[in-house]
Amino acid sequence: MDTYVYLFRNDSSNEPIGRVQATGLLDARRKVGLIKRLDIDLVDNLYIIKKLSDHEQQNKKYPR
């Protein structure tokens, strides 16, 4: 399974607002729709869903 992040389409900062574990992009769209209680068409209109690369996952910094 891969990690996908979703962010608002109209947000200029491109800051992720959430992440999901999914087998593919279609599965990630479905899961975001379930989380936000939206139809898949609305998910496509409101959010950008991107696959999080392994490099981005390794550079996580956790506050102490």
SENUPA-64598 format. One record per residue: residue in one letter; x, y, z of N, C-alpha, C in turn. Coordinates in steps of 0.001 Angstrom, whole numbers, plus 524288, in hexadecimal, padded with zeros to 5 digits. Atoms other than C-alpha are relative to their C-alpha. Layout:
BEGIN
("A", (X, Y, Z), (X, Y, Z), (X, Y, Z))
...
This chain:
BEGIN
("M", (80340, 7FB63, 80000), (80000, 80000, 80000), (8036D, 804DD, 80000))
("D", (7FD37, 7FB0D, 8005E), (80451, 80DC1, 7FD00), (7FD35, 80424, 80332))
("T", (8023D, 7FBA2, 7FD1D), (80211, 81A64, 80449), (7FEC8, 80464, 7FC2F))
("Y", (801BB, 7FBA8, 80347), (7FA5D, 8252D, 7FD8C), (7FE86, 80485, 80394))
("V", (8018A, 7FB5A, 7FD1D), (7F8B5, 8331B, 80269), (7FC05, 802F5, 7FCBC))
("Y", (803CB, 7FCC9, 802DA), (7ED78, 83C0D, 7FEFE), (80049, 8058D, 8020E))
("L", (7FFAD, 7FA79, 7FECA), (7ED39, 84ACE, 7FEAA), (7FBD3, 802E1, 7FCF4))
("F", (80404, 7FCEC, 80293), (7E396, 8555A, 7FB03), (801F2, 801D8, 7FAB6))
("R", (7FE9A, 7FE66, 80545), (7E39C, 85874, 7EC89), (80114, 805E0, 7FFB9))
("N", (7FF7B, 7FA55, 80049), (7E266, 8672F, 7EF00), (803F9, 80236, 803D5))
("D", (7FC3C, 7FE2F, 7FC1D), (7ECCD, 867E5, 7F99D), (80541, 800FA, 7FD61))
("S", (7FB19, 7FEB5, 8029A), (7F8E4, 86EF6, 7F4C1), (804C2, 7FDE1, 802E7))
("S", (7FB8A, 801F7, 7FD01), (80198, 86990, 7FF9F), (80118, 7FA38, 7FEF7))
("N", (7FF79, 8059B, 8011E), (7FF82, 85B63, 7FB2A), (80168, 7FCD8, 804DF))
("E", (7FF14, 802C9, 7FB1D), (7FF75, 856D2, 80944), (7FC38, 7FB65, 80066))
("P", (8037D, 80485, 7FF77), (7FA32, 848EE, 80AE7), (7FC7D, 8008A, 804B9))
("I", (803A0, 7FFC5, 7FB9E), (7EE25, 84828, 81360), (7FED5, 7FA9F, 8022D))
("G", (800C6, 80546, 7FE11), (7EE17, 83976, 814D6), (802D1, 7FC11, 7FCA8))
("R", (7FD78, 80432, 802F6), (7F38C, 82C84, 81078), (7FCE5, 7FAFC, 800B0))
("V", (802A7, 80506, 7FFDD), (7EE0F, 81F27, 80D4F), (803AD, 7FBCE, 7FDEB))
("Q", (7FD3E, 8048B, 80209), (7F3B9, 811A8, 80B02), (7FC6A, 7FD6F, 7FC02))
("A", (80344, 8023E, 80413), (7EED5, 80C29, 7FE20), (80359, 7FCE3, 7FC37))
("T", (7FD34, 8032A, 803D1), (7F271, 8026F, 7F397), (800DD, 802E9, 7FAE5))
("G", (7FF7D, 7FCF7, 804C6), (7F0A4, 80C4D, 7E8A3), (7FD19, 80527, 80079))
("L", (8026A, 7FADD, 7FFE4), (7EBA6, 819B9, 7E51C), (7FA0A, 7FFAB, 80070))
("L", (805B3, 8008B, 7FFB1), (7DD9A, 81520, 7E330), (7FE4A, 7FE88, 80589))
("D", (80132, 80183, 7FA9B), (7DDA8, 80EBA, 7F089), (800C4, 804A6, 803AD))
("A", (7FF0F, 7FB57, 7FCC7), (7E36A, 81B2D, 7F678), (7FB86, 803E5, 7FF60))
("R", (80471, 7FC7A, 800E3), (7D893, 8235B, 7F02F), (7FB35, 7FE24, 802F5))
("R", (80485, 80236, 7FD48), (7CE5C, 81A36, 7F5C0), (8007D, 800CC, 805E3))
("K", (7FF39, 7FF6C, 7FA5A), (7D44F, 81ABE, 8036A), (7FF7C, 805B0, 801BA))
("V", (800A5, 7FA76, 7FEB8), (7D52D, 8299D, 80347), (7FA33, 80160, 7FFE3))
("G", (8059E, 7FF1A, 80043), (7C6E5, 829CA, 7FF28), (7FD2A, 7FE00, 804CD))
("L", (80266, 8021D, 7FB43), (7C354, 82125, 80AA5), (80153, 80351, 804C8))
("I", (7FE63, 7FCCB, 7FB8C), (7CB2B, 8296A, 81439), (7FD06, 80526, 80010))
("K", (8027B, 7FADB, 8005D), (7C557, 83633, 80F65), (7FA21, 7FFA9, 7FEEB))
("R", (80593, 800F0, 8011F), (7B7F6, 8302D, 80C95), (7FE38, 802E5, 7FB17))
("L", (8011E, 7FD7D, 804FE), (7B822, 834E3, 7FE7D), (7FFE0, 7FBF8, 7FBB3))
("D", (7FFFB, 8032B, 804B8), (7B554, 82F08, 7F140), (8055E, 80074, 7FD6A))
("I", (7FAD6, 7FFF8, 80277), (7C172, 82B8A, 7E955), (8009D, 8049A, 7FC44))
("D", (7FFB3, 7FB7B, 80384), (7BE2F, 83630, 7DF62), (8013B, 804FE, 80301))
("L", (7FED9, 7FB6B, 7FCBF), (7BE48, 84067, 7EA38), (80585, 7FFCD, 8022F))
("V", (7FA99, 80093, 7FE28), (7CB11, 83AF9, 7EF69), (803B7, 801F7, 7FBCA))
("D", (7FCB1, 7FE3F, 80456), (7D10D, 83D46, 7E1FA), (7FFC8, 805E6, 7FF4B))
("N", (8008A, 7FA58, 800A4), (7CBC8, 84B2A, 7E19E), (80292, 8030B, 80470))
("L", (7FE21, 7FD21, 7FB70), (7D042, 84EF2, 7EF59), (805A6, 7FEDC, 80183))
("Y", (7FAF0, 801A9, 7FDFC), (7DCD5, 8476B, 7F1C5), (80399, 7FE1E, 7FBA4))
("I", (7FBEC, 8026C, 80330), (7E992, 843C0, 7EB38), (8022C, 7FB8A, 80343))
("I", (7FDFD, 8048E, 7FD42), (7EE2D, 83628, 7EEE7), (80524, 7FE7C, 7FD67))
("K", (7FADB, 80147, 8020D), (7FC9C, 8331A, 7ED70), (80257, 7FB7E, 80312))
("K", (7FD38, 80442, 7FD76), (804BC, 8271E, 7F044), (804BA, 80239, 802CC))
("L", (7FB9D, 7FE41, 7FCDF), (80E88, 82980, 7FB08), (8049D, 7FC76, 7FECC))
("S", (7FB77, 8032A, 8016C), (81C03, 82506, 7F6AE), (802BA, 7FDF3, 804E3))
("D", (7FD23, 80244, 7FB9B), (824D3, 81CBC, 7FF3B), (803B1, 80401, 80266))
("H", (7FC70, 7FBF7, 7FE12), (82E49, 82819, 8005C), (7FD25, 803D5, 80390))
("E", (8030D, 7FC62, 7FCCC), (823A1, 83111, 805AE), (7FE61, 7FD79, 80526))
("Q", (8018F, 802B2, 7FB3B), (81F82, 826B8, 80F87), (80488, 7FF8E, 803D3))
("Q", (7FB82, 80095, 7FC92), (82D4D, 82536, 814DB), (80187, 8051D, 8029E))
("N", (7FE68, 7FAF5, 7FDE5), (82F00, 833CC, 8174A), (7FC11, 80249, 803C9))
("K", (803C0, 7FE20, 7FC24), (82412, 834BE, 82153), (802E5, 801AD, 804E7))
("K", (7FDAB, 7FE38, 7FB28), (827B8, 83C95, 82D3D), (7FBBC, 80051, 8041E))
("Y", (803E1, 8002C, 7FBEA), (82055, 839FD, 839AA), (801AB, 8038D, 8047D))
("P", (7FE9D, 7FCB1, 7FB85), (81FC3, 843F1, 84495), (800AD, 7FCB1, 804EC))
("R", (7FF12, 802F2, 7FB20), (824BC, 83F78, 851CD), (7FCF2, 80243, 80465))
